[in-house]
Amino acid sequence: MKERLDVLLVNRNLAESREKAKAIIMSGDVFVNGQREDKAGSAFREDVQIEIKGSPLKYVSRGGLKLEKAIDGYRISLDGKICMDVGSSTGGFTDCML
């Protein structure tokens, strides 16, 4: 039986949730049978070899990495500021701001 790649990562405890699994997959760090795989919905047999190369995500989603790059690039300080993540989805922006 075949299963989605994001589900396989969660089932093998390689990711805490499907959202985090999708972020890891989209970052290009997941290899299936030695081949890079960047589609979370790709289906594979349950006994497939999966390897995650690279460092784990710093935030709950890639959105946090994007915000961090902007904060660093524009030298923005959030100290003492009140911030709001309007339309929060997986919480990467909020995780970064905290």
TORVEXLO-20352 format. One record per atom (N, C-alpha, C, O): x, y, z; atom name; residue in one letter; residue number from 1. Coordinates in steps of 0.1 Angstrom, whole numbers, always signed. Layout:
N
+-------+-------+-------+-------+--------+-----+
:     x :     y :     z : atome : residu : num :
+-------+-------+-------+-------+--------+-----+
:     X :     Y :     Z :    CA :      A : NUM :
...
+-------+-------+-------+-------+--------+-----+
This chain:
98
+-------+-------+-------+-------+--------+-----+
:     x :     y :     z : atome : residu : num :
+-------+-------+-------+-------+--------+-----+
:    +8 :   -12 :    +0 :     N :      M :   1 :
:    +0 :    +0 :    +0 :    CA :      M :   1 :
:    +9 :   +12 :    +0 :     C :      M :   1 :
:   +19 :   +13 :    +7 :     O :      M :   1 :
:    +5 :   +23 :    -7 :     N :      K :   2 :
:   +13 :   +35 :    -8 :    CA :      K :   2 :
:    +7 :   +45 :    +1 :     C :      K :   2 :
:    -5 :   +46 :    +4 :     O :      K :   2 :
:   +15 :   +54 :    +6 :     N :      E :   3 :
:   +11 :   +65 :   +15 :    CA :      E :   3 :
:   +18 :   +78 :   +11 :     C :      E :   3 :
:   +29 :   +78 :    +5 :     O :      E :   3 :
:   +12 :   +89 :   +14 :     N :      R :   4 :
:   +17 :  +102 :   +11 :    CA :      R :   4 :
:   +30 :  +104 :   +18 :     C :      R :   4 :
:   +32 :   +99 :   +30 :     O :      R :   4 :
:   +40 :  +111 :   +12 :     N :      L :   5 :
:   +53 :  +113 :   +18 :    CA :      L :   5 :
:   +52 :  +121 :   +32 :     C :      L :   5 :
:   +59 :  +117 :   +41 :     O :      L :   5 :
:   +43 :  +131 :   +32 :     N :      D :   6 :
:   +42 :  +138 :   +45 :    CA :      D :   6 :
:   +37 :  +129 :   +56 :     C :      D :   6 :
:   +41 :  +131 :   +68 :     O :      D :   6 :
:   +28 :  +120 :   +53 :     N :      V :   7 :
:   +22 :  +111 :   +62 :    CA :      V :   7 :
:   +33 :  +101 :   +67 :     C :      V :   7 :
:   +34 :   +98 :   +79 :     O :      V :   7 :
:   +41 :   +96 :   +58 :     N :      L :   8 :
:   +52 :   +87 :   +61 :    CA :      L :   8 :
:   +62 :   +94 :   +71 :     C :      L :   8 :
:   +66 :   +87 :   +80 :     O :      L :   8 :
:   +65 :  +107 :   +69 :     N :      L :   9 :
:   +74 :  +113 :   +78 :    CA :      L :   9 :
:   +68 :  +114 :   +92 :     C :      L :   9 :
:   +75 :  +112 :  +102 :     O :      L :   9 :
:   +55 :  +117 :   +93 :     N :      V :  10 :
:   +49 :  +118 :  +106 :    CA :      V :  10 :
:   +48 :  +104 :  +113 :     C :      V :  10 :
:   +51 :  +102 :  +124 :     O :      V :  10 :
:   +45 :   +94 :  +105 :     N :      N :  11 :
:   +44 :   +80 :  +110 :    CA :      N :  11 :
:   +57 :   +75 :  +115 :     C :      N :  11 :
:   +57 :   +66 :  +124 :     O :      N :  11 :
:   +68 :   +79 :  +109 :     N :      R :  12 :
:   +81 :   +75 :  +113 :    CA :      R :  12 :
:   +88 :   +84 :  +123 :     C :      R :  12 :
:   +99 :   +83 :  +127 :     O :      R :  12 :
:   +80 :   +93 :  +128 :     N :      N :  13 :
:   +84 :  +103 :  +138 :    CA :      N :  13 :
:   +96 :  +112 :  +133 :     C :      N :  13 :
:  +105 :  +116 :  +141 :     O :      N :  13 :
:   +96 :  +114 :  +120 :     N :      L :  14 :
:  +106 :  +123 :  +114 :    CA :      L :  14 :
:  +101 :  +138 :  +114 :     C :      L :  14 :
:  +108 :  +147 :  +111 :     O :      L :  14 :
:   +88 :  +139 :  +116 :     N :      A :  15 :
:   +82 :  +152 :  +117 :    CA :      A :  15 :
:   +70 :  +152 :  +127 :     C :      A :  15 :
:   +64 :  +141 :  +129 :     O :      A :  15 :
:   +68 :  +163 :  +134 :     N :      E :  16 :
:   +58 :  +163 :  +145 :    CA :      E :  16 :
:   +44 :  +164 :  +139 :     C :      E :  16 :
:   +34 :  +159 :  +146 :     O :      E :  16 :
:   +42 :  +169 :  +128 :     N :      S :  17 :
:   +29 :  +171 :  +122 :    CA :      S :  17 :
:   +30 :  +171 :  +106 :     C :      S :  17 :
:   +41 :  +172 :  +101 :     O :      S :  17 :
:   +19 :  +169 :  +100 :     N :      R :  18 :
:   +19 :  +170 :   +85 :    CA :      R :  18 :
:   +23 :  +183 :   +80 :     C :      R :  18 :
:   +30 :  +184 :   +70 :     O :      R :  18 :
:   +19 :  +194 :   +87 :     N :      E :  19 :
:   +24 :  +207 :   +83 :    CA :      E :  19 :
:   +39 :  +209 :   +84 :     C :      E :  19 :
:   +45 :  +214 :   +74 :     O :      E :  19 :
:   +45 :  +204 :   +94 :     N :      K :  20 :
:   +59 :  +204 :   +96 :    CA :      K :  20 :
:   +66 :  +195 :   +85 :     C :      K :  20 :
:   +76 :  +199 :   +80 :     O :      K :  20 :
:   +60 :  +184 :   +83 :     N :      A :  21 :
:   +65 :  +175 :   +73 :    CA :      A :  21 :
:   +65 :  +181 :   +59 :     C :      A :  21 :
:   +75 :  +180 :   +52 :     O :      A :  21 :
:   +54 :  +188 :   +56 :     N :      K :  22 :
:   +54 :  +196 :   +43 :    CA :      K :  22 :
:   +65 :  +206 :   +42 :     C :      K :  22 :
:   +71 :  +207 :   +31 :     O :      K :  22 :
:   +67 :  +213 :   +53 :     N :      A :  23 :
:   +77 :  +224 :   +53 :    CA :      A :  23 :
:   +91 :  +217 :   +50 :     C :      A :  23 :
:   +99 :  +223 :   +43 :     O :      A :  23 :
:   +94 :  +206 :   +57 :     N :      I :  24 :
:  +107 :  +200 :   +55 :    CA :      I :  24 :
:  +108 :  +195 :   +41 :     C :      I :  24 :
:  +119 :  +196 :   +35 :     O :      I :  24 :
:   +98 :  +189 :   +36 :     N :      I :  25 :
:   +98 :  +184 :   +22 :    CA :      I :  25 :
:  +100 :  +195 :   +12 :     C :      I :  25 :
:  +109 :  +194 :    +3 :     O :      I :  25 :
:   +93 :  +206 :   +14 :     N :      M :  26 :
:   +94 :  +217 :    +4 :    CA :      M :  26 :
:  +108 :  +224 :    +5 :     C :      M :  26 :
:  +112 :  +231 :    -4 :     O :      M :  26 :
:  +115 :  +222 :   +17 :     N :      S :  27 :
:  +128 :  +228 :   +18 :    CA :      S :  27 :
:  +138 :  +221 :   +10 :     C :      S :  27 :
:  +150 :  +226 :    +9 :     O :      S :  27 :
:  +135 :  +209 :    +5 :     N :      G :  28 :
:  +144 :  +202 :    -3 :    CA :      G :  28 :
:  +154 :  +193 :    +4 :     C :      G :  28 :
:  +164 :  +188 :    -1 :     O :      G :  28 :
:  +150 :  +190 :   +17 :     N :      D :  29 :
:  +159 :  +182 :   +26 :    CA :      D :  29 :
:  +155 :  +168 :   +27 :     C :      D :  29 :
:  +162 :  +160 :   +34 :     O :      D :  29 :
:  +145 :  +164 :   +20 :     N :      V :  30 :
:  +140 :  +150 :   +21 :    CA :      V :  30 :
:  +144 :  +142 :    +8 :     C :      V :  30 :
:  +142 :  +146 :    -3 :     O :      V :  30 :
:  +150 :  +130 :   +11 :     N :      F :  31 :
:  +155 :  +121 :    +0 :    CA :      F :  31 :
:  +148 :  +108 :    +2 :     C :      F :  31 :
:  +148 :  +102 :   +12 :     O :      F :  31 :
:  +142 :  +103 :    -9 :     N :      V :  32 :
:  +135 :   +90 :   -10 :    CA :      V :  32 :
:  +143 :   +81 :   -19 :     C :      V :  32 :
:  +145 :   +84 :   -31 :     O :      V :  32 :
:  +148 :   +70 :   -13 :     N :      N :  33 :
:  +157 :   +61 :   -21 :    CA :      N :  33 :
:  +168 :   +69 :   -28 :     C :      N :  33 :
:  +172 :   +66 :   -39 :     O :      N :  33 :
:  +174 :   +79 :   -21 :     N :      G :  34 :
:  +185 :   +86 :   -25 :    CA :      G :  34 :
:  +182 :   +98 :   -35 :     C :      G :  34 :
:  +191 :  +105 :   -39 :     O :      G :  34 :
:  +169 :   +99 :   -38 :     N :      Q :  35 :
:  +165 :  +110 :   -47 :    CA :      Q :  35 :
:  +158 :  +121 :   -40 :     C :      Q :  35 :
:  +149 :  +118 :   -32 :     O :      Q :  35 :
:  +161 :  +134 :   -42 :     N :      R :  36 :
:  +154 :  +145 :   -36 :    CA :      R :  36 :
:  +140 :  +145 :   -40 :     C :      R :  36 :
:  +136 :  +143 :   -51 :     O :      R :  36 :
:  +131 :  +146 :   -30 :     N :      E :  37 :
:  +117 :  +147 :   -32 :    CA :      E :  37 :
:  +111 :  +159 :   -26 :     C :      E :  37 :
:  +113 :  +162 :   -14 :     O :      E :  37 :
:  +104 :  +168 :   -34 :     N :      D :  38 :
:   +99 :  +180 :   -29 :    CA :      D :  38 :
:   +84 :  +182 :   -30 :     C :      D :  38 :
:   +78 :  +192 :   -28 :     O :      D :  38 :
:   +77 :  +170 :   -32 :     N :      K :  39 :
:   +62 :  +170 :   -32 :    CA :      K :  39 :
:   +57 :  +162 :   -21 :     C :      K :  39 :
:   +58 :  +150 :   -20 :     O :      K :  39 :
:   +50 :  +169 :   -12 :     N :      A :  40 :
:   +44 :  +162 :    +0 :    CA :      A :  40 :
:   +34 :  +152 :    -3 :     C :      A :  40 :
:   +32 :  +142 :    +4 :     O :      A :  40 :
:   +27 :  +153 :   -15 :     N :      G :  41 :
:   +16 :  +144 :   -19 :    CA :      G :  41 :
:   +21 :  +132 :   -26 :     C :      G :  41 :
:   +13 :  +123 :   -30 :     O :      G :  41 :
:   +34 :  +131 :   -30 :     N :      S :  42 :
:   +39 :  +120 :   -37 :    CA :      S :  42 :
:   +37 :  +107 :   -28 :     C :      S :  42 :
:   +39 :  +108 :   -16 :     O :      S :  42 :
:   +32 :   +97 :   -35 :     N :      A :  43 :
:   +29 :   +84 :   -27 :    CA :      A :  43 :
:   +41 :   +74 :   -29 :     C :      A :  43 :
:   +46 :   +72 :   -40 :     O :      A :  43 :
:   +44 :   +67 :   -18 :     N :      F :  44 :
:   +54 :   +57 :   -18 :    CA :      F :  44 :
:   +50 :   +46 :    -9 :     C :      F :  44 :
:   +41 :   +47 :    +0 :     O :      F :  44 :
:   +56 :   +34 :   -12 :     N :      R :  45 :
:   +54 :   +22 :    -3 :    CA :      R :  45 :
:   +59 :   +25 :   +11 :     C :      R :  45 :
:   +68 :   +33 :   +13 :     O :      R :  45 :
:   +53 :   +19 :   +21 :     N :      E :  46 :
:   +56 :   +22 :   +35 :    CA :      E :  46 :
:   +70 :   +17 :   +38 :     C :      E :  46 :
:   +76 :   +22 :   +48 :     O :      E :  46 :
:   +76 :    +8 :   +31 :     N :      D :  47 :
:   +90 :    +4 :   +34 :    CA :      D :  47 :
:  +101 :   +11 :   +27 :     C :      D :  47 :
:  +112 :    +7 :   +27 :     O :      D :  47 :
:   +97 :   +23 :   +21 :     N :      V :  48 :
:  +107 :   +31 :   +13 :    CA :      V :  48 :
:  +117 :   +37 :   +22 :     C :      V :  48 :
:  +115 :   +39 :   +34 :     O :      V :  48 :
:  +130 :   +39 :   +17 :     N :      Q :  49 :
:  +140 :   +45 :   +25 :    CA :      Q :  49 :
:  +139 :   +60 :   +24 :     C :      Q :  49 :
:  +138 :   +66 :   +13 :     O :      Q :  49 :
:  +138 :   +67 :   +36 :     N :      I :  50 :
:  +136 :   +81 :   +37 :    CA :      I :  50 :
:  +147 :   +87 :   +45 :     C :      I :  50 :
:  +150 :   +82 :   +56 :     O :      I :  50 :
:  +154 :   +97 :   +40 :     N :      E :  51 :
:  +165 :  +104 :   +47 :    CA :      E :  51 :
:  +162 :  +119 :   +47 :     C :      E :  51 :
:  +159 :  +124 :   +37 :     O :      E :  51 :
:  +164 :  +125 :   +58 :     N :      I :  52 :
:  +164 :  +140 :   +59 :    CA :      I :  52 :
:  +178 :  +145 :   +61 :     C :      I :  52 :
:  +185 :  +142 :   +71 :     O :      I :  52 :
:  +182 :  +153 :   +51 :     N :      K :  53 :
:  +195 :  +159 :   +52 :    CA :      K :  53 :
:  +194 :  +174 :   +55 :     C :      K :  53 :
:  +184 :  +180 :   +51 :     O :      K :  53 :
:  +203 :  +179 :   +62 :     N :      G :  54 :
:  +202 :  +193 :   +65 :    CA :      G :  54 :
:  +198 :  +195 :   +80 :     C :      G :  54 :
:  +196 :  +185 :   +87 :     O :      G :  54 :
:  +196 :  +207 :   +84 :     N :      S :  55 :
:  +192 :  +210 :   +98 :    CA :      S :  55 :
:  +177 :  +210 :   +99 :     C :      S :  55 :
:  +170 :  +214 :   +89 :     O :      S :  55 :
:  +172 :  +207 :  +111 :     N :      P :  56 :
:  +158 :  +208 :  +113 :    CA :      P :  56 :
:  +153 :  +223 :  +112 :     C :      P :  56 :
:  +161 :  +232 :  +114 :     O :      P :  56 :
:  +140 :  +224 :  +109 :     N :      L :  57 :
:  +135 :  +238 :  +109 :    CA :      L :  57 :
:  +136 :  +245 :  +122 :     C :      L :  57 :
:  +133 :  +239 :  +133 :     O :      L :  57 :
:  +140 :  +258 :  +121 :     N :      K :  58 :
:  +141 :  +266 :  +133 :    CA :      K :  58 :
:  +128 :  +270 :  +139 :     C :      K :  58 :
:  +126 :  +272 :  +151 :     O :      K :  58 :
:  +118 :  +272 :  +130 :     N :      Y :  59 :
:  +104 :  +276 :  +134 :    CA :      Y :  59 :
:   +94 :  +265 :  +130 :     C :      Y :  59 :
:   +98 :  +256 :  +123 :     O :      Y :  59 :
:   +82 :  +267 :  +134 :     N :      V :  60 :
:   +71 :  +257 :  +131 :    CA :      V :  60 :
:   +68 :  +257 :  +116 :     C :      V :  60 :
:   +62 :  +247 :  +112 :     O :      V :  60 :
:   +72 :  +267 :  +108 :     N :      S :  61 :
:   +70 :  +266 :   +94 :    CA :      S :  61 :
:   +80 :  +275 :   +87 :     C :      S :  61 :
:   +87 :  +282 :   +93 :     O :      S :  61 :
:   +80 :  +274 :   +74 :     N :      R :  62 :
:   +90 :  +282 :   +66 :    CA :      R :  62 :
:   +87 :  +297 :   +67 :     C :      R :  62 :
:   +96 :  +305 :   +64 :     O :      R :  62 :
:   +75 :  +300 :   +70 :     N :      G :  63 :
:   +71 :  +314 :   +72 :    CA :      G :  63 :
:   +80 :  +321 :   +82 :     C :      G :  63 :
:   +84 :  +333 :   +80 :     O :      G :  63 :
:   +84 :  +315 :   +92 :     N :      G :  64 :
:   +93 :  +320 :  +102 :    CA :      G :  64 :
:  +107 :  +323 :   +96 :     C :      G :  64 :
:  +113 :  +334 :  +100 :     O :      G :  64 :
:  +112 :  +315 :   +88 :     N :      L :  65 :
:  +125 :  +317 :   +81 :    CA :      L :  65 :
:  +124 :  +329 :   +72 :     C :      L :  65 :
:  +133 :  +337 :   +71 :     O :      L :  65 :
:  +113 :  +331 :   +65 :     N :      K :  66 :
:  +111 :  +343 :   +56 :    CA :      K :  66 :
:  +111 :  +356 :   +64 :     C :      K :  66 :
:  +117 :  +365 :   +60 :     O :      K :  66 :
:  +103 :  +356 :   +75 :     N :      L :  67 :
:  +103 :  +368 :   +84 :    CA :      L :  67 :
:  +116 :  +371 :   +90 :     C :      L :  67 :
:  +120 :  +382 :   +90 :     O :      L :  67 :
:  +123 :  +360 :   +94 :     N :      E :  68 :
:  +136 :  +362 :  +100 :    CA :      E :  68 :
:  +146 :  +369 :   +90 :     C :      E :  68 :
:  +154 :  +378 :   +94 :     O :      E :  68 :
:  +145 :  +365 :   +78 :     N :      K :  69 :
:  +154 :  +370 :   +67 :    CA :      K :  69 :
:  +151 :  +385 :   +65 :     C :      K :  69 :
:  +160 :  +393 :   +64 :     O :      K :  69 :
:  +138 :  +389 :   +65 :     N :      A :  70 :
:  +134 :  +403 :   +64 :    CA :      A :  70 :
:  +138 :  +411 :   +76 :     C :      A :  70 :
:  +143 :  +422 :   +74 :     O :      A :  70 :
:  +136 :  +406 :   +88 :     N :      I :  71 :
:  +140 :  +413 :  +100 :    CA :      I :  71 :
:  +155 :  +415 :  +100 :     C :      I :  71 :
:  +160 :  +426 :  +103 :     O :      I :  71 :
:  +163 :  +405 :   +97 :     N :      D :  72 :
:  +178 :  +407 :   +96 :    CA :      D :  72 :
:  +182 :  +416 :   +85 :     C :      D :  72 :
:  +191 :  +425 :   +87 :     O :      D :  72 :
:  +176 :  +414 :   +73 :     N :      G :  73 :
:  +180 :  +422 :   +61 :    CA :      G :  73 :
:  +177 :  +437 :   +63 :     C :      G :  73 :
:  +185 :  +445 :   +58 :     O :      G :  73 :
:  +166 :  +440 :   +69 :     N :      Y :  74 :
:  +162 :  +454 :   +71 :    CA :      Y :  74 :
:  +166 :  +459 :   +85 :     C :      Y :  74 :
:  +162 :  +471 :   +88 :     O :      Y :  74 :
:  +173 :  +451 :   +92 :     N :      R :  75 :
:  +177 :  +455 :  +106 :    CA :      R :  75 :
:  +166 :  +460 :  +115 :     C :      R :  75 :
:  +166 :  +471 :  +120 :     O :      R :  75 :
:  +155 :  +452 :  +115 :     N :      I :  76 :
:  +143 :  +456 :  +123 :    CA :      I :  76 :
:  +144 :  +450 :  +137 :     C :      I :  76 :
:  +148 :  +438 :  +138 :     O :      I :  76 :
:  +142 :  +458 :  +147 :     N :      S :  77 :
:  +141 :  +453 :  +161 :    CA :      S :  77 :
:  +127 :  +452 :  +166 :     C :      S :  77 :
:  +119 :  +462 :  +165 :     O :      S :  77 :
:  +123 :  +441 :  +170 :     N :      L :  78 :
:  +110 :  +439 :  +176 :    CA :      L :  78 :
:  +109 :  +440 :  +191 :     C :      L :  78 :
:   +98 :  +439 :  +197 :     O :      L :  78 :
:  +120 :  +443 :  +197 :     N :      D :  79 :
:  +121 :  +446 :  +212 :    CA :      D :  79 :
:  +111 :  +457 :  +215 :     C :      D :  79 :
:  +112 :  +468 :  +210 :     O :      D :  79 :
:  +102 :  +454 :  +225 :     N :      G :  80 :
:   +93 :  +464 :  +230 :    CA :      G :  80 :
:   +82 :  +467 :  +220 :     C :      G :  80 :
:   +74 :  +476 :  +223 :     O :      G :  80 :
:   +81 :  +460 :  +209 :     N :      K :  81 :
:   +70 :  +463 :  +199 :    CA :      K :  81 :
:   +58 :  +453 :  +202 :     C :      K :  81 :
:   +60 :  +442 :  +207 :     O :      K :  81 :
:   +47 :  +458 :  +198 :     N :      I :  82 :
:   +35 :  +449 :  +198 :    CA :      I :  82 :
:   +33 :  +445 :  +183 :     C :      I :  82 :
:   +32 :  +453 :  +174 :     O :      I :  82 :
:   +32 :  +432 :  +181 :     N :      C :  83 :
:   +32 :  +426 :  +168 :    CA :      C :  83 :
:   +19 :  +417 :  +167 :     C :      C :  83 :
:   +15 :  +411 :  +177 :     O :      C :  83 :
:   +14 :  +416 :  +154 :     N :      M :  84 :
:    +2 :  +408 :  +152 :    CA :      M :  84 :
:    +4 :  +400 :  +139 :     C :      M :  84 :
:    +8 :  +406 :  +129 :     O :      M :  84 :
:    +1 :  +388 :  +139 :     N :      D :  85 :
:    +2 :  +379 :  +127 :    CA :      D :  85 :
:   -12 :  +378 :  +122 :     C :      D :  85 :
:   -19 :  +368 :  +126 :     O :      D :  85 :
:   -16 :  +386 :  +113 :     N :      V :  86 :
:   -30 :  +386 :  +108 :    CA :      V :  86 :
:   -31 :  +374 :   +98 :     C :      V :  86 :
:   -23 :  +373 :   +89 :     O :      V :  86 :
:   -41 :  +366 :  +100 :     N :      G :  87 :
:   -43 :  +355 :   +91 :    CA :      G :  87 :
:   -33 :  +343 :   +94 :     C :      G :  87 :
:   -30 :  +336 :   +85 :     O :      G :  87 :
:   -30 :  +342 :  +106 :     N :      S :  88 :
:   -20 :  +332 :  +110 :    CA :      S :  88 :
:   -25 :  +318 :  +105 :     C :      S :  88 :
:   -36 :  +314 :  +107 :     O :      S :  88 :
:   -16 :  +311 :   +99 :     N :      S :  89 :
:   -19 :  +297 :   +94 :    CA :      S :  89 :
:   -12 :  +287 :  +103 :     C :      S :  89 :
:   -18 :  +281 :  +112 :     O :      S :  89 :
:    +1 :  +284 :  +100 :     N :      T :  90 :
:    +8 :  +274 :  +108 :    CA :      T :  90 :
:   +16 :  +280 :  +120 :     C :      T :  90 :
:   +21 :  +273 :  +129 :     O :      T :  90 :
:   +17 :  +294 :  +120 :     N :      G :  91 :
:   +23 :  +301 :  +131 :    CA :      G :  91 :
:   +38 :  +304 :  +130 :     C :      G :  91 :
:   +44 :  +307 :  +139 :     O :      G :  91 :
:   +44 :  +302 :  +118 :     N :      G :  92 :
:   +58 :  +305 :  +116 :    CA :      G :  92 :
:   +62 :  +319 :  +119 :     C :      G :  92 :
:   +72 :  +322 :  +125 :     O :      G :  92 :
:   +54 :  +329 :  +114 :     N :      F :  93 :
:   +57 :  +343 :  +117 :    CA :      F :  93 :
:   +56 :  +346 :  +132 :     C :      F :  93 :
:   +65 :  +352 :  +138 :     O :      F :  93 :
:   +46 :  +341 :  +139 :     N :      T :  94 :
:   +44 :  +343 :  +153 :    CA :      T :  94 :
:   +56 :  +336 :  +161 :     C :      T :  94 :
:   +61 :  +342 :  +170 :     O :      T :  94 :
:   +59 :  +324 :  +157 :     N :      D :  95 :
:   +70 :  +317 :  +163 :    CA :      D :  95 :
:   +83 :  +325 :  +162 :     C :      D :  95 :
:   +91 :  +326 :  +171 :     O :      D :  95 :
:   +86 :  +331 :  +150 :     N :      C :  96 :
:   +98 :  +339 :  +148 :    CA :      C :  96 :
:   +97 :  +352 :  +156 :     C :      C :  96 :
:  +107 :  +356 :  +162 :     O :      C :  96 :
:   +86 :  +359 :  +157 :     N :      M :  97 :
:   +85 :  +371 :  +164 :    CA :      M :  97 :
:   +87 :  +369 :  +179 :     C :      M :  97 :
:   +92 :  +378 :  +186 :     O :      M :  97 :
:   +82 :  +357 :  +184 :     N :      L :  98 :
:   +84 :  +355 :  +198 :    CA :      L :  98 :
:   +99 :  +352 :  +202 :     C :      L :  98 :
:  +102 :  +350 :  +213 :     O :      L :  98 :
+-------+-------+-------+-------+--------+-----+
